[in-house]
Amino acid sequence: MESFVVNQKLQRVSVTGNVDAQEVLDEVRGTGKTADMWPFVPYNLVAYPYAQGAYDMKAPTGFVRNVPQAVGDPKSPEMKMMVLFNDDNPNACSIM
């Protein structure tokens, strides 16, 4: 089920399932409050956490800004080399 509930008294939004982020923002903004998407992602989910614009001193520990240049192109040679040594890849190389 996909749903979200805006509780104005607690100033909290509860999201269940996979919902459209813009829909949630519009609903929260409809209450008269300001709302923005969380601008940070865990640093281990991006290929280049120190790319220009991604590293932010104000970010919580373990997070970087969600910017396109930090994600990397999956077809780039660097990303292909990173997959060769990935533990999630059953055909990955291992170094002993």
HELIX and SHEET records of a PDB file:
HELIX    1   1 ALA A   21  ARG A   29  1                                   9    
HELIX    2   2 TYR A   43  LEU A   45  5                                   3    
HELIX    3   3 PRO A   68  VAL A   71  1                                   4    
HELIX    4   4 PRO A   77  LEU A   84  1                                   8    
SHEET    1   A 2 SER A   3  ASN A   7  0                                        
SHEET    2   A 2 ARG A  12  THR A  16 -1                                        
SHEET    1   B 2 PHE A  40  PRO A  42  0                                        
SHEET    2   B 2 PHE A  63  ARG A  65 -1                                        
END                                                                             
